[in-house]
Amino acid sequence: MYQQFYDKSDLLAWPIVGLVIFISLFLAVLGYVFFGLKNKDKVDEMAALPFVTENESSDGYPEGRARDNE
């Protein structure tokens, strides 16, 4: 049944291209996590990054941005 559906479809290549792109990016991220982060100094540097930048206040709103509910 599926063979007849896919046999007449001209757009079958696009889902396959999307799947190949997704799998390649997923494997690239896994490779970076397992092999690119073996350097302890790089991991410590990334762990020391702040969550809030200097331009943002502690409530999550950037300075100068008005809140809608006030």
C-alpha positions in Angstrom: 0.0 0.0 0.0 2.7 2.5 0.9 4.7 1.5 -2.1 1.9 2.7 -4.4 1.6 6.0 -2.5 5.4 6.7 -2.6 5.8 5.5 -6.1 3.6 8.4 -7.4 4.9 11.1 -5.1 7.4 13.6 -6.6 8.0 15.2 -3.2 9.5 12.2 -1.4 13.0 13.6 -1.5 12.2 16.6 0.8 11.4 14.6 4.0 14.5 12.5 3.4 16.6 15.6 3.0 15.1 17.0 6.2 15.8 13.7 8.0 19.4 13.7 6.8 20.0 17.3 8.0 18.4 16.5 11.4 20.5 13.4 11.9 23.7 15.1 10.8 23.1 18.1 13.2 22.2 15.7 16.0 25.4 13.7 15.5 27.5 16.9 15.3 26.1 18.1 18.7 26.7 14.7 20.2 30.3 14.7 18.8 30.9 18.2 20.3 29.6 17.1 23.7 31.6 13.9 23.9 34.8 15.0 22.1 34.8 18.8 22.1 34.3 19.2 25.8 37.1 16.9 27.0 39.1 20.0 27.9 38.3 20.7 31.5 39.3 24.4 31.2 36.6 24.9 28.5 34.0 23.2 30.6 34.9 25.4 33.6 34.8 28.5 31.4 31.3 27.7 30.1 30.1 26.8 33.6 31.2 30.2 34.9 29.0 32.1 32.4 26.3 34.2 34.1 22.6 33.6 33.4 21.8 37.3 33.6 23.8 39.8 31.5 24.7 43.3 32.8 22.0 44.9 30.7 19.1 42.9 32.3 17.7 43.4 35.7 17.1 40.4 38.0 13.3 40.3 37.2 13.9 39.3 33.6 13.1 42.6 32.0 15.8 44.6 30.2 16.5 48.0 31.6 14.3 50.7 29.9 11.6 48.2 28.9 8.2 49.1 30.3 6.1 46.3 31.8 2.6 46.0 30.1 0.7 45.1 33.3 1.8 48.2 35.3 
